[in-house]
Amino acid sequence: MQPSPVSMDYDSPDCQAILHGIRMQAPFVYGLTNYVAATLSANVLLAVGAAPAIGAAPGWASSFGASAAGMWVNTAGLINGDVQDMRNAIAVAGAANVPWVLDPVAMGAGAAEYDALIRTLAAGRPAVIRGNASEIMALAGGAGTARGVETTATIAQAVPLGQALAHAQGAIVAISGPEDHILAPDGRQVIVPGGHRLLTTVTGAGCALGGLIAAALAVAPSGPEQLHAVVAAHALYARAAEMAAPAARGTASFATGFVDALSQLQQTAGCPPAV
């Protein structure tokens, strides 16, 4: 029998404890992502107190993949990178027990060769797979429903396939949407409410979430705390969006306010100011 879903938001002590851990430990987080999302991803990680490195300069994938406290691989990074760098980073991270996040951007959008490469990367056993409803459905073996990088499926459609994917991969599956659903391999399901629609208008916001999840995993790298870490990253995102939206004059000011809000949230968690 599947456990009943539970709801959790930023006010949960477990969520605030993860942010406190990131601020105190300043984990080194390595990312392979695309040039569109790299700046926002770095700024999000810096805002919460992590230490990011992004990209595949010579030797980085093997060195940083092994030495990072957490890592994320955004498959849209293939537009400006090489799949072998991703494979190298995943291999050394696995050997060093570094938890890593797979973000299968645009999976199921109709590019069969690209989708096949994502499946080979997923075989490297990520700790977390995060994406929108269409991406998760496609990776789980369902029909491809994405329109470019945007989802055309609903959370309700994606959750059953996401649960099957979590069980098959032995990974936590996180589905982003109007409310986020976090699915554990053992059947547990956490719903994270909140956020704001303006998040969908900021380029790279979903991609940067993968980096934040990696930072959260870095301070809870194994055991049951991993689920709390993934939930916390989504809850932080939702609360920061809610904080930024009222003062936003448009999408650009929202993006700036969103990063500002992330940097302020450590005060709620009982942490010293970032600046």
Contacts in CASP RR format, 6 or more apart in sequence:
PFRMAT RR
TARGET T0000
AUTHOR 0000-0000-0000
METHOD contacts of the structure
MODEL  1
MQPSPVSMDYDSPDCQAILHGIRMQAPFVYGLTNYVAATLSANVLLAVGA
APAIGAAPGWASSFGASAAGMWVNTAGLINGDVQDMRNAIAVAGAANVPW
VLDPVAMGAGAAEYDALIRTLAAGRPAVIRGNASEIMALAGGAGTARGVE
TTATIAQAVPLGQALAHAQGAIVAISGPEDHILAPDGRQVIVPGGHRLLT
TVTGAGCALGGLIAAALAVAPSGPEQLHAVVAAHALYARAAEMAAPAARG
TASFATGFVDALSQLQQTAGCPPAV
2 163 0 8 1.000
2 187 0 8 1.000
2 189 0 8 1.000
3 187 0 8 1.000
3 188 0 8 1.000
3 189 0 8 1.000
4 189 0 8 1.000
5 181 0 8 1.000
5 189 0 8 1.000
5 190 0 8 1.000
5 191 0 8 1.000
6 188 0 8 1.000
6 189 0 8 1.000
6 190 0 8 1.000
6 191 0 8 1.000
7 190 0 8 1.000
7 191 0 8 1.000
7 192 0 8 1.000
7 193 0 8 1.000
8 14 0 8 1.000
8 15 0 8 1.000
8 190 0 8 1.000
8 191 0 8 1.000
8 192 0 8 1.000
8 231 0 8 1.000
8 235 0 8 1.000
9 15 0 8 1.000
9 192 0 8 1.000
9 193 0 8 1.000
9 194 0 8 1.000
9 235 0 8 1.000
9 238 0 8 1.000
9 239 0 8 1.000
10 16 0 8 1.000
10 235 0 8 1.000
10 236 0 8 1.000
10 238 0 8 1.000
10 239 0 8 1.000
10 265 0 8 1.000
10 268 0 8 1.000
12 231 0 8 1.000
12 232 0 8 1.000
12 235 0 8 1.000
14 228 0 8 1.000
14 231 0 8 1.000
14 232 0 8 1.000
15 228 0 8 1.000
15 231 0 8 1.000
15 232 0 8 1.000
15 235 0 8 1.000
15 236 0 8 1.000
16 232 0 8 1.000
16 268 0 8 1.000
16 269 0 8 1.000
16 270 0 8 1.000
17 228 0 8 1.000
17 232 0 8 1.000
17 269 0 8 1.000
18 216 0 8 1.000
18 219 0 8 1.000
18 220 0 8 1.000
18 228 0 8 1.000
18 229 0 8 1.000
18 232 0 8 1.000
18 233 0 8 1.000
18 236 0 8 1.000
19 48 0 8 1.000
19 232 0 8 1.000
19 236 0 8 1.000
19 265 0 8 1.000
19 266 0 8 1.000
19 269 0 8 1.000
19 271 0 8 1.000
20 266 0 8 1.000
20 269 0 8 1.000
20 270 0 8 1.000
20 271 0 8 1.000
21 219 0 8 1.000
22 48 0 8 1.000
22 49 0 8 1.000
22 50 0 8 1.000
22 215 0 8 1.000
22 216 0 8 1.000
22 218 0 8 1.000
22 219 0 8 1.000
23 48 0 8 1.000
23 49 0 8 1.000
23 266 0 8 1.000
23 269 0 8 1.000
23 271 0 8 1.000
23 272 0 8 1.000
23 274 0 8 1.000
24 271 0 8 1.000
25 69 0 8 1.000
25 218 0 8 1.000
25 219 0 8 1.000
26 49 0 8 1.000
26 50 0 8 1.000
26 51 0 8 1.000
27 50 0 8 1.000
27 51 0 8 1.000
27 68 0 8 1.000
27 69 0 8 1.000
27 70 0 8 1.000
27 215 0 8 1.000
27 218 0 8 1.000
27 219 0 8 1.000
28 50 0 8 1.000
28 51 0 8 1.000
28 52 0 8 1.000
28 53 0 8 1.000
28 64 0 8 1.000
28 67 0 8 1.000
28 68 0 8 1.000
28 69 0 8 1.000
28 70 0 8 1.000
28 218 0 8 1.000
29 45 0 8 1.000
29 50 0 8 1.000
29 51 0 8 1.000
29 52 0 8 1.000
29 53 0 8 1.000
29 68 0 8 1.000
29 69 0 8 1.000
29 70 0 8 1.000
29 71 0 8 1.000
29 72 0 8 1.000
29 211 0 8 1.000
29 214 0 8 1.000
29 215 0 8 1.000
29 218 0 8 1.000
30 52 0 8 1.000
30 53 0 8 1.000
30 54 0 8 1.000
30 60 0 8 1.000
30 64 0 8 1.000
30 65 0 8 1.000
30 67 0 8 1.000
30 68 0 8 1.000
30 70 0 8 1.000
30 71 0 8 1.000
30 72 0 8 1.000
30 89 0 8 1.000
30 214 0 8 1.000
31 41 0 8 1.000
31 52 0 8 1.000
31 53 0 8 1.000
31 54 0 8 1.000
31 55 0 8 1.000
31 64 0 8 1.000
31 71 0 8 1.000
31 72 0 8 1.000
31 73 0 8 1.000
31 74 0 8 1.000
31 211 0 8 1.000
31 214 0 8 1.000
32 54 0 8 1.000
32 55 0 8 1.000
32 56 0 8 1.000
32 61 0 8 1.000
32 71 0 8 1.000
32 72 0 8 1.000
32 73 0 8 1.000
32 74 0 8 1.000
32 77 0 8 1.000
32 81 0 8 1.000
32 85 0 8 1.000
32 86 0 8 1.000
32 89 0 8 1.000
33 41 0 8 1.000
33 54 0 8 1.000
33 55 0 8 1.000
33 72 0 8 1.000
33 73 0 8 1.000
33 74 0 8 1.000
33 76 0 8 1.000
33 77 0 8 1.000
33 103 0 8 1.000
33 207 0 8 1.000
34 74 0 8 1.000
34 76 0 8 1.000
34 77 0 8 1.000
34 78 0 8 1.000
34 79 0 8 1.000
34 80 0 8 1.000
34 105 0 8 1.000
34 207 0 8 1.000
35 77 0 8 1.000
35 79 0 8 1.000
35 80 0 8 1.000
36 76 0 8 1.000
36 203 0 8 1.000
36 204 0 8 1.000
36 207 0 8 1.000
37 74 0 8 1.000
37 76 0 8 1.000
37 203 0 8 1.000
37 204 0 8 1.000
37 206 0 8 1.000
37 207 0 8 1.000
37 208 0 8 1.000
38 54 0 8 1.000
38 55 0 8 1.000
40 202 0 8 1.000
40 203 0 8 1.000
40 204 0 8 1.000
40 205 0 8 1.000
40 207 0 8 1.000
40 208 0 8 1.000
40 255 0 8 1.000
40 259 0 8 1.000
41 52 0 8 1.000
41 54 0 8 1.000
41 204 0 8 1.000
41 207 0 8 1.000
41 208 0 8 1.000
41 210 0 8 1.000
41 211 0 8 1.000
42 52 0 8 1.000
42 54 0 8 1.000
43 208 0 8 1.000
43 259 0 8 1.000
44 208 0 8 1.000
44 209 0 8 1.000
44 211 0 8 1.000
44 212 0 8 1.000
44 259 0 8 1.000
44 262 0 8 1.000
45 51 0 8 1.000
45 52 0 8 1.000
45 208 0 8 1.000
45 211 0 8 1.000
45 212 0 8 1.000
45 215 0 8 1.000
46 52 0 8 1.000
47 259 0 8 1.000
47 260 0 8 1.000
47 262 0 8 1.000
47 263 0 8 1.000
47 274 0 8 1.000
48 212 0 8 1.000
48 215 0 8 1.000
48 236 0 8 1.000
48 262 0 8 1.000
48 263 0 8 1.000
48 265 0 8 1.000
48 266 0 8 1.000
49 215 0 8 1.000
49 266 0 8 1.000
49 274 0 8 1.000
50 215 0 8 1.000
50 218 0 8 1.000
52 211 0 8 1.000
53 60 0 8 1.000
53 64 0 8 1.000
53 68 0 8 1.000
56 81 0 8 1.000
56 82 0 8 1.000
56 85 0 8 1.000
56 89 0 8 1.000
60 85 0 8 1.000
61 85 0 8 1.000
61 86 0 8 1.000
61 88 0 8 1.000
61 89 0 8 1.000
61 92 0 8 1.000
62 88 0 8 1.000
62 89 0 8 1.000
62 92 0 8 1.000
64 71 0 8 1.000
64 89 0 8 1.000
65 71 0 8 1.000
65 89 0 8 1.000
65 92 0 8 1.000
65 93 0 8 1.000
65 96 0 8 1.000
65 98 0 8 1.000
66 92 0 8 1.000
66 93 0 8 1.000
66 95 0 8 1.000
66 96 0 8 1.000
66 98 0 8 1.000
67 96 0 8 1.000
68 93 0 8 1.000
68 98 0 8 1.000
68 218 0 8 1.000
69 98 0 8 1.000
69 218 0 8 1.000
69 219 0 8 1.000
69 221 0 8 1.000
70 93 0 8 1.000
70 98 0 8 1.000
70 99 0 8 1.000
70 100 0 8 1.000
70 214 0 8 1.000
70 215 0 8 1.000
70 217 0 8 1.000
70 218 0 8 1.000
70 221 0 8 1.000
71 89 0 8 1.000
71 93 0 8 1.000
71 98 0 8 1.000
71 99 0 8 1.000
71 100 0 8 1.000
71 101 0 8 1.000
71 214 0 8 1.000
72 100 0 8 1.000
72 101 0 8 1.000
72 102 0 8 1.000
72 103 0 8 1.000
72 210 0 8 1.000
72 211 0 8 1.000
72 213 0 8 1.000
72 214 0 8 1.000
73 86 0 8 1.000
73 89 0 8 1.000
73 90 0 8 1.000
73 100 0 8 1.000
73 101 0 8 1.000
73 102 0 8 1.000
73 103 0 8 1.000
73 121 0 8 1.000
73 126 0 8 1.000
74 103 0 8 1.000
74 105 0 8 1.000
74 207 0 8 1.000
74 210 0 8 1.000
75 86 0 8 1.000
75 102 0 8 1.000
75 103 0 8 1.000
75 104 0 8 1.000
75 105 0 8 1.000
75 106 0 8 1.000
75 107 0 8 1.000
75 114 0 8 1.000
75 117 0 8 1.000
75 118 0 8 1.000
75 121 0 8 1.000
76 103 0 8 1.000
76 105 0 8 1.000
76 106 0 8 1.000
76 149 0 8 1.000
76 207 0 8 1.000
77 86 0 8 1.000
77 105 0 8 1.000
78 86 0 8 1.000
78 114 0 8 1.000
78 117 0 8 1.000
83 117 0 8 1.000
83 121 0 8 1.000
86 121 0 8 1.000
87 120 0 8 1.000
87 121 0 8 1.000
89 100 0 8 1.000
90 100 0 8 1.000
90 121 0 8 1.000
90 124 0 8 1.000
90 126 0 8 1.000
91 124 0 8 1.000
92 98 0 8 1.000
93 99 0 8 1.000
93 100 0 8 1.000
94 100 0 8 1.000
94 124 0 8 1.000
94 125 0 8 1.000
97 221 0 8 1.000
97 222 0 8 1.000
98 221 0 8 1.000
99 127 0 8 1.000
99 128 0 8 1.000
99 214 0 8 1.000
99 217 0 8 1.000
99 218 0 8 1.000
99 221 0 8 1.000
99 222 0 8 1.000
99 226 0 8 1.000
100 126 0 8 1.000
100 127 0 8 1.000
100 128 0 8 1.000
100 214 0 8 1.000
100 217 0 8 1.000
101 126 0 8 1.000
101 127 0 8 1.000
101 128 0 8 1.000
101 129 0 8 1.000
101 130 0 8 1.000
101 210 0 8 1.000
101 211 0 8 1.000
101 213 0 8 1.000
101 214 0 8 1.000
101 217 0 8 1.000
102 118 0 8 1.000
102 121 0 8 1.000
102 122 0 8 1.000
102 126 0 8 1.000
102 128 0 8 1.000
102 129 0 8 1.000
102 130 0 8 1.000
102 171 0 8 1.000
103 129 0 8 1.000
103 130 0 8 1.000
103 131 0 8 1.000
103 206 0 8 1.000
103 207 0 8 1.000
103 210 0 8 1.000
104 118 0 8 1.000
104 122 0 8 1.000
104 129 0 8 1.000
104 131 0 8 1.000
104 135 0 8 1.000
104 136 0 8 1.000
104 138 0 8 1.000
104 139 0 8 1.000
105 131 0 8 1.000
105 135 0 8 1.000
105 149 0 8 1.000
105 207 0 8 1.000
106 114 0 8 1.000
106 135 0 8 1.000
106 146 0 8 1.000
106 148 0 8 1.000
106 149 0 8 1.000
107 114 0 8 1.000
107 115 0 8 1.000
107 118 0 8 1.000
107 134 0 8 1.000
107 135 0 8 1.000
107 138 0 8 1.000
107 139 0 8 1.000
107 144 0 8 1.000
107 146 0 8 1.000
108 115 0 8 1.000
108 134 0 8 1.000
108 135 0 8 1.000
108 138 0 8 1.000
108 144 0 8 1.000
108 145 0 8 1.000
108 146 0 8 1.000
109 134 0 8 1.000
109 144 0 8 1.000
109 146 0 8 1.000
109 147 0 8 1.000
109 148 0 8 1.000
109 149 0 8 1.000
110 144 0 8 1.000
110 146 0 8 1.000
115 138 0 8 1.000
118 139 0 8 1.000
119 139 0 8 1.000
122 129 0 8 1.000
122 139 0 8 1.000
122 169 0 8 1.000
125 169 0 8 1.000
125 170 0 8 1.000
125 171 0 8 1.000
126 169 0 8 1.000
126 171 0 8 1.000
127 171 0 8 1.000
127 172 0 8 1.000
127 217 0 8 1.000
127 226 0 8 1.000
128 171 0 8 1.000
128 172 0 8 1.000
128 173 0 8 1.000
128 174 0 8 1.000
128 210 0 8 1.000
128 213 0 8 1.000
128 217 0 8 1.000
128 226 0 8 1.000
128 230 0 8 1.000
129 136 0 8 1.000
129 139 0 8 1.000
129 165 0 8 1.000
129 166 0 8 1.000
129 169 0 8 1.000
129 171 0 8 1.000
129 172 0 8 1.000
129 173 0 8 1.000
129 174 0 8 1.000
130 173 0 8 1.000
130 174 0 8 1.000
130 175 0 8 1.000
130 176 0 8 1.000
130 209 0 8 1.000
130 210 0 8 1.000
130 213 0 8 1.000
130 230 0 8 1.000
131 174 0 8 1.000
131 175 0 8 1.000
131 176 0 8 1.000
131 206 0 8 1.000
132 146 0 8 1.000
132 150 0 8 1.000
132 151 0 8 1.000
132 153 0 8 1.000
132 175 0 8 1.000
132 176 0 8 1.000
132 177 0 8 1.000
133 145 0 8 1.000
133 151 0 8 1.000
133 153 0 8 1.000
133 154 0 8 1.000
133 155 0 8 1.000
133 157 0 8 1.000
133 158 0 8 1.000
133 175 0 8 1.000
133 177 0 8 1.000
134 144 0 8 1.000
134 145 0 8 1.000
134 146 0 8 1.000
134 147 0 8 1.000
134 150 0 8 1.000
134 151 0 8 1.000
134 152 0 8 1.000
134 153 0 8 1.000
134 158 0 8 1.000
135 146 0 8 1.000
135 151 0 8 1.000
136 158 0 8 1.000
136 161 0 8 1.000
136 162 0 8 1.000
136 165 0 8 1.000
136 173 0 8 1.000
136 175 0 8 1.000
137 143 0 8 1.000
137 144 0 8 1.000
137 145 0 8 1.000
137 153 0 8 1.000
137 157 0 8 1.000
137 158 0 8 1.000
137 161 0 8 1.000
137 162 0 8 1.000
138 144 0 8 1.000
138 145 0 8 1.000
138 146 0 8 1.000
139 165 0 8 1.000
140 161 0 8 1.000
140 162 0 8 1.000
140 164 0 8 1.000
140 165 0 8 1.000
140 168 0 8 1.000
141 161 0 8 1.000
142 161 0 8 1.000
145 151 0 8 1.000
145 152 0 8 1.000
145 153 0 8 1.000
146 152 0 8 1.000
151 177 0 8 1.000
155 175 0 8 1.000
155 177 0 8 1.000
155 178 0 8 1.000
155 179 0 8 1.000
155 181 0 8 1.000
158 175 0 8 1.000
158 181 0 8 1.000
159 175 0 8 1.000
159 181 0 8 1.000
159 183 0 8 1.000
159 189 0 8 1.000
162 173 0 8 1.000
162 175 0 8 1.000
162 183 0 8 1.000
163 173 0 8 1.000
163 183 0 8 1.000
163 187 0 8 1.000
163 189 0 8 1.000
165 171 0 8 1.000
165 173 0 8 1.000
165 183 0 8 1.000
166 172 0 8 1.000
166 173 0 8 1.000
166 183 0 8 1.000
166 184 0 8 1.000
166 185 0 8 1.000
166 187 0 8 1.000
167 185 0 8 1.000
167 187 0 8 1.000
169 185 0 8 1.000
170 185 0 8 1.000
171 185 0 8 1.000
172 182 0 8 1.000
172 183 0 8 1.000
172 184 0 8 1.000
172 185 0 8 1.000
172 226 0 8 1.000
172 227 0 8 1.000
172 230 0 8 1.000
173 182 0 8 1.000
173 183 0 8 1.000
174 180 0 8 1.000
174 181 0 8 1.000
174 182 0 8 1.000
174 183 0 8 1.000
174 213 0 8 1.000
174 230 0 8 1.000
174 234 0 8 1.000
175 181 0 8 1.000
175 182 0 8 1.000
175 183 0 8 1.000
176 206 0 8 1.000
176 209 0 8 1.000
176 234 0 8 1.000
179 191 0 8 1.000
179 192 0 8 1.000
179 193 0 8 1.000
179 194 0 8 1.000
180 191 0 8 1.000
180 192 0 8 1.000
180 234 0 8 1.000
180 238 0 8 1.000
181 189 0 8 1.000
181 190 0 8 1.000
181 191 0 8 1.000
181 192 0 8 1.000
182 189 0 8 1.000
182 190 0 8 1.000
182 191 0 8 1.000
182 192 0 8 1.000
182 227 0 8 1.000
182 230 0 8 1.000
182 231 0 8 1.000
182 234 0 8 1.000
183 189 0 8 1.000
184 227 0 8 1.000
188 227 0 8 1.000
190 227 0 8 1.000
190 231 0 8 1.000
192 231 0 8 1.000
192 234 0 8 1.000
192 235 0 8 1.000
192 238 0 8 1.000
193 238 0 8 1.000
194 238 0 8 1.000
194 239 0 8 1.000
194 241 0 8 1.000
194 242 0 8 1.000
195 237 0 8 1.000
195 238 0 8 1.000
195 239 0 8 1.000
195 241 0 8 1.000
195 242 0 8 1.000
196 241 0 8 1.000
196 242 0 8 1.000
196 244 0 8 1.000
196 245 0 8 1.000
196 254 0 8 1.000
198 241 0 8 1.000
198 244 0 8 1.000
198 245 0 8 1.000
198 248 0 8 1.000
198 250 0 8 1.000
198 251 0 8 1.000
198 254 0 8 1.000
199 205 0 8 1.000
199 206 0 8 1.000
199 237 0 8 1.000
199 241 0 8 1.000
199 258 0 8 1.000
201 251 0 8 1.000
201 254 0 8 1.000
202 251 0 8 1.000
202 254 0 8 1.000
202 255 0 8 1.000
202 258 0 8 1.000
205 255 0 8 1.000
205 258 0 8 1.000
209 233 0 8 1.000
209 234 0 8 1.000
209 237 0 8 1.000
210 233 0 8 1.000
212 233 0 8 1.000
212 236 0 8 1.000
212 237 0 8 1.000
213 229 0 8 1.000
213 230 0 8 1.000
213 233 0 8 1.000
213 234 0 8 1.000
215 233 0 8 1.000
216 229 0 8 1.000
216 230 0 8 1.000
216 232 0 8 1.000
216 233 0 8 1.000
217 226 0 8 1.000
217 229 0 8 1.000
217 230 0 8 1.000
219 229 0 8 1.000
220 226 0 8 1.000
220 228 0 8 1.000
220 229 0 8 1.000
236 262 0 8 1.000
236 265 0 8 1.000
239 261 0 8 1.000
239 265 0 8 1.000
240 258 0 8 1.000
240 261 0 8 1.000
240 262 0 8 1.000
240 265 0 8 1.000
241 258 0 8 1.000
241 261 0 8 1.000
243 257 0 8 1.000
243 261 0 8 1.000
243 264 0 8 1.000
243 265 0 8 1.000
244 254 0 8 1.000
244 257 0 8 1.000
244 258 0 8 1.000
244 260 0 8 1.000
244 261 0 8 1.000
245 254 0 8 1.000
247 253 0 8 1.000
247 257 0 8 1.000
248 254 0 8 1.000
248 257 0 8 1.000
263 274 0 8 1.000
263 275 0 8 1.000
266 272 0 8 1.000
266 273 0 8 1.000
266 274 0 8 1.000
267 273 0 8 1.000
END
